[in-house]
């Protein structure tokens, strides 16, 4: 407790002692003209040393008159005297008044207007405001007139150690690799002190570790944290909690301090090899396990984490290296053993493997620590399983002639039970592959027989599936595909490849080839087709045609003479016998139709019917076309003549510009109403007053005066509309003054009792000149201008 009290007294009075030693002697030892004297506006206002006095007199530390100092956080029973202002114009009387203005004048700082003493009225904080700028002036007390120009000066707040260091960015987190050498950089911390770093040691910080030794150290002035203990192992301890202290006053007694925490985590390095949990593993597997199926797992544990703990597995020795394989599970880092080839209990009942686990990522710094791998032995026992029957061949290929007899044996399949306790086998045909049931199989010995006749030309191949089943366990089933090829026999006669029809020109020459025919045979002999062509025995001495065999297995038909005539015989039939080279040979007779035709000199067929032949000699095809063209031309002339006659019968009405205007018809009308342009004056019908008098036309000015017609007597409810229309139509037709204007609409009448009267410009009895537009002036500036325009227009008309 006494030590803490001493520290508090030293913190409080040390700045005062320093101020007293440094400031006060300079105040009292300095000449009067250098102490708080306001500068005068004249040359005599402020006493200054001449250049000679500065050289002769010894240089002393003088008080700078325009700066004053006050200690922060100082409080007492009375205000603190900051300093005194004095002007050399003050003779000591009470006629001079001192005035203070600027930062805090009147609130924080108060001046005695008579003596010039300045007092601080409040407790000041340098961290809040370090200096105040004020202005002092001496004025006449009676007249308040300034005796000198105003002078500006500064009051500085002197710092005391009243702020402890703070770690603004704390708490901190840092990492460092495990097994690092001593002095490895970890991180750097920073503390701040609000005190004045220039004045004294209030902001001079020194760092130290309160907790975290002996693992880490810190530089006292730079605050850099480093490792202090070698070979720190993450697997032993991963995280460390370090407390850092920052103390001001250069770390001396009486300084203030602040602390922060740093959590340091050791990161992993690959300093541990993988290690199998056991040196020997035992697995058992059924012999019928599917390929690629996992049969067991092994694992090599690694104390490292992440990439440093990843290992790859491999089989390095053993009698099953080609039977099994091992892969790495990316999630669990297990070694998965799988089957690569089928297992057979009857052939080999056990296997021994040696597997190895090796780290994928190796750190060269720790390679001397030993090999980063480990090995283990794996024993695999194969267990017997009830296996399905095994066929002697994976596929079978059988051949049979298409003329084979029913129930004849085509071939045989065999199968056996591979198990130790062999079971008898029964065979069957999968009828989904033999829907027509063309084959049968003996269930005991597997002999396949023919059930229905075969036809190679219909189906050359038959693919069936044979099923072998154990009699003691019907679930054990095997299947094998059997392909049966049907062999060809000569059972089809050759025939023409297509229906041929030959054409013979009347002007043909002897020996000319009329037609070349080819034959086909549905059979497929091994050495290909060879056909023999001949005429029927009764047609061997045919006087008109003969045949010739070509080298490409085709037949040419030739004419023996010329002078064939369509009038004499139009069609000839030539039977031809075609035989193959099979054993025994097959033959057929096909008939060739030969038609006699008329041909051009180049031998091009033009007509083959007798009717064309009997036409007159003078009428050729060109003549027929010319006749048809003349007929079409005459028809066109008649149509043109009739069209011109119709155009001449149409009345030609010559209308002036007004007539054209009155005949304009609008097509945007939706029908009905006053705009309906029908053939009669509908407006007259709608106006009951129009039937009693004559309505003059307003559209034209007729050259001849038309006498008004006598009006009909009004009949309110008995008007004969048909008679009325006929009378109007007759008058319009006999009117000599104008063309018929039956489509003109009259809009003069708008109905009885209309309060607004007629809006038609045709019957308006008033002119624009009778209207007064002065009332538009009351509607606003725009309407006023409109009224003026109309007024001007009317005055122009009058003029």
Rosetta blueprint (number, residue, H / E / L):
1 X L
2 X H
3 X H
4 X H
5 X H
6 X H
7 X H
8 X H
9 X H
10 X H
11 X H
12 X H
13 X H
14 X H
15 X H
16 X H
17 X H
18 X H
19 X H
20 X H
21 X H
22 X H
23 X H
24 X H
25 X H
26 X H
27 X H
28 X H
29 X H
30 X L
31 X L
32 X H
33 X H
34 X H
35 X L
36 X L
37 X E
38 X E
39 X L
40 X L
41 X L
42 X L
43 X L
44 X L
45 X L
46 X L
47 X L
48 X L
49 X L
50 X L
51 X H
52 X H
53 X H
54 X H
55 X H
56 X H
57 X L
58 X L
59 X L
60 X L
61 X L
62 X L
63 X L
64 X L
65 X L
66 X L
67 X E
68 X E
69 X E
70 X E
71 X E
72 X L
73 X L
74 X L
75 X L
76 X L
77 X L
78 X L
79 X L
80 X E
81 X E
82 X E
83 X E
84 X E
85 X L
86 X E
87 X E
88 X L
89 X L
90 X L
91 X L
92 X L
93 X L
94 X L
95 X L
96 X E
97 X E
98 X E
99 X E
100 X E
101 X E
102 X E
103 X L
104 X L
105 X E
106 X L
107 X L
108 X L
109 X E
110 X E
111 X E
112 X L
113 X L
114 X L
115 X L
116 X L
117 X E
118 X E
119 X E
120 X E
121 X L
122 X L
123 X L
124 X L
125 X L
126 X L
127 X L
128 X L
129 X L
130 X L
131 X E
132 X E
133 X E
134 X E
135 X E
136 X E
137 X E
138 X E
139 X E
140 X E
141 X L
142 X L
143 X L
144 X L
145 X L
146 X E
147 X L
148 X L
149 X L
150 X L
151 X E
152 X E
153 X E
154 X E
155 X E
156 X E
157 X E
158 X E
159 X L
160 X L
161 X L
162 X L
163 X L
164 X L
165 X L
166 X E
167 X L
168 X L
169 X L
170 X L
171 X L
172 X E
173 X E
174 X E
175 X E
176 X E
177 X E
178 X L
179 X L
180 X L
181 X L
182 X L
183 X L
184 X L
185 X E
186 X E
187 X E
188 X E
189 X L
190 X L
191 X L
192 X E
193 X L
194 X L
195 X L
196 X L
197 X L
198 X L
199 X L
200 X L
201 X L
202 X L
203 X L
204 X L
205 X L
206 X E
207 X E
208 X E
209 X E
210 X E
211 X E
212 X L
213 X L
214 X L
215 X L
216 X E
217 X E
218 X E
219 X L
220 X L
221 X L
222 X L
223 X L
224 X E
225 X E
226 X E
227 X E
228 X L
229 X L
230 X L
231 X L
232 X L
233 X L
234 X L
235 X L
236 X L
237 X L
238 X L
239 X E
240 X E
241 X E
242 X E
243 X E
244 X E
245 X E
246 X E
247 X E
248 X L
249 X H
250 X H
251 X H
252 X L
253 X L
254 X L
255 X L
256 X L
257 X E
258 X E
259 X E
260 X E
261 X E
262 X E
263 X E
264 X E
265 X E
266 X E
267 X E
268 X L
269 X L
270 X L
271 X L
272 X L
273 X L
274 X L
275 X E
276 X E
277 X L
278 X L
279 X L
280 X E
281 X E
282 X E
283 X E
284 X E
285 X E
286 X E
287 X L
288 X L
289 X L
290 X L
291 X L
292 X L
293 X L
294 X E
295 X E
296 X E
297 X E
298 X E
299 X L
300 X E
301 X E
302 X L
303 X L
304 X L
305 X L
306 X H
307 X H
308 X H
309 X H
310 X L
311 X E
312 X E
313 X E
314 X E
315 X E
316 X E
317 X E
318 X E
319 X L
320 X L
321 X L
322 X L
323 X L
324 X E
325 X E
326 X E
327 X E
328 X E
329 X L
330 X L
331 X L
332 X L
333 X L
334 X L
335 X E
336 X E
337 X E
338 X E
339 X E
340 X L
341 X L
342 X L
343 X L
344 X L
345 X L
346 X L
347 X L
348 X L
349 X L
350 X E
351 X E
352 X E
353 X E
354 X E
355 X E
356 X E
357 X E
358 X E
359 X E
360 X L
361 X L
362 X L
363 X L
364 X H
365 X H
366 X H
367 X H
368 X H
369 X H
370 X L
371 X L
372 X L
373 X E
374 X E
375 X E
376 X E
377 X E
378 X E
379 X E
380 X E
381 X E
382 X E
383 X E
384 X L
385 X L
386 X L
387 X L
388 X L
389 X E
390 X E
391 X E
392 X L
393 X L
394 X L
395 X E
396 X E
397 X E
398 X E
399 X E
400 X E
401 X E
402 X L
403 X L
404 X L
405 X L
406 X L
407 X L
408 X L
409 X E
410 X E
411 X E
412 X E
413 X L
414 X L
415 X E
416 X E
417 X E
418 X L
419 X L
420 X L
421 X L
422 X L
423 X L
424 X L
425 X E
426 X E
427 X E
428 X E
429 X E
430 X L
431 X H
432 X H
433 X H
434 X L
435 X L
436 X L
437 X L
438 X L
439 X E
440 X E
441 X E
442 X L
443 X L
444 X L
445 X L
446 X L
447 X E
448 X E
449 X E
450 X E
451 X L
452 X L
453 X L
454 X L
455 X L
456 X L
457 X L
458 X L
459 X L
460 X L
461 X E
462 X E
463 X E
464 X E
465 X E
466 X E
467 X E
468 X E
469 X E
470 X E
471 X L
472 X L
473 X L
474 X L
475 X L
476 X L
477 X E
478 X E
479 X E
480 X E
481 X E
482 X E
483 X E
484 X E
485 X E
486 X E
487 X E
488 X L
489 X L
490 X L
491 X L
492 X L
493 X L
494 X L
495 X E
496 X E
497 X L
498 X L
499 X L
500 X L
501 X E
502 X E
503 X E
504 X E
505 X E
506 X L
507 X L
508 X L
509 X L
510 X L
511 X L
512 X L
513 X E
514 X E
515 X E
516 X E
517 X E
518 X L
519 X E
520 X E
521 X L
522 X L
523 X L
524 X L
525 X L
526 X L
527 X L
528 X L
529 X L
530 X L
531 X L
532 X E
533 X E
534 X E
535 X E
536 X L
537 X H
538 X H
539 X H
540 X L
541 X L
542 X L
543 X L
544 X L
545 X E
546 X E
547 X E
548 X E
549 X E
550 X L
551 X L
552 X L
553 X L
554 X L
555 X E
556 X E
557 X E
558 X E
559 X E
560 X L
561 X L
562 X L
563 X L
564 X L
565 X L
566 X L
567 X L
568 X L
569 X L
570 X L
571 X E
572 X E
573 X E
574 X E
575 X E
576 X E
577 X E
578 X E
579 X E
580 X L
581 X L
582 X L
583 X L
584 X L
585 X L
586 X L
587 X E
588 X E
589 X E
590 X E
591 X E
592 X E
593 X E
594 X E
595 X E
596 X E
597 X E
598 X E
599 X E
600 X L
601 X L
602 X L
603 X L
604 X L
605 X E
606 X E
607 X E
608 X L
609 X L
610 X H
611 X H
612 X H
613 X H
614 X L
615 X L
616 X L
617 X L
618 X L
619 X L
620 X L
621 X H
622 X H
623 X H
624 X H
625 X H
626 X H
627 X H
628 X H
629 X H
630 X H
631 X H
632 X H
633 X H
634 X H
635 X H
636 X H
637 X H
638 X H
639 X H
640 X H
641 X H
642 X H
643 X H
644 X H
645 X H
646 X H
647 X H
648 X H
649 X H
650 X L
651 X L
652 X L
653 X L
654 X L
655 X L
656 X L
657 X H
658 X H
659 X H
660 X H
661 X H
662 X H
663 X L
664 X L
665 X L
666 X L
667 X L
668 X L
669 X L
670 X L
671 X L
672 X L
673 X L
674 X L
675 X L
676 X L
677 X L
678 X L
679 X L
680 X L
681 X L
682 X H
683 X H
684 X H
685 X H
686 X H
687 X L
688 X H
689 X H
690 X H
691 X H
692 X L
693 X L
694 X L
695 X L
696 X L
697 X L
698 X L
699 X L
700 X L
701 X L
702 X L
703 X L
704 X L
705 X L
706 X L
707 X L
708 X L
709 X L
710 X L
711 X L
712 X L
713 X L
714 X L
715 X L
716 X L
717 X L
718 X L
719 X L
720 X L
721 X H
722 X H
723 X H
724 X H
725 X H
726 X H
727 X H
728 X H
729 X H
730 X H
731 X H
732 X H
733 X H
734 X L
735 X L
736 X L
737 X L
738 X L
739 X L
740 X L
741 X L
742 X L
743 X L
744 X L
745 X L
746 X L
747 X L
748 X L
749 X L
750 X L
751 X L
752 X L
753 X L
754 X L
755 X L
756 X L
757 X L
758 X L
759 X L
760 X L
761 X L
762 X L
763 X L
764 X L
765 X L
766 X L
767 X L
768 X H
769 X H
770 X H
771 X L
772 X L
773 X L
774 X H
775 X H
776 X H
777 X H
778 X H
779 X H
780 X L
781 X H
782 X H
783 X H
784 X H
785 X H
786 X H
787 X H
788 X H
789 X H
790 X H
791 X H
792 X H
793 X H
794 X H
795 X H
796 X H
797 X H
798 X H
799 X L
